[in-house]
Amino acid sequence: MGIVNEAALNQLIDGNSDLVMETIKESITYYSGLQQLSFGVLLIVAVIVVCFSFINLVNTTITNFLSRRQEIGMLQEIGLSKKQLRNYSKCCVMRD
């Protein structure tokens, strides 16, 4: 019965160029494809953001390490003992 009604509707629509008919099945197919495309784009953006964040984290860690290494070397040159260096390191860890 649904096929007969659809055929009758198609004849009616063919006679009028201003009318279009879209079935539920066509709509579901279209919107599921659109949803998959949107999900793919968002996934790519998320991966790019995660990669950029990881690179930024590594860069910050390396910069911090090199800065501390230079600072500790300078303090050791002016006579900082190992015990004082440990206390200094504990203090810096608590501060950061």
Helices and strands as residue ranges (DSSP letters): H 2-14, H 24-77, H 82-95
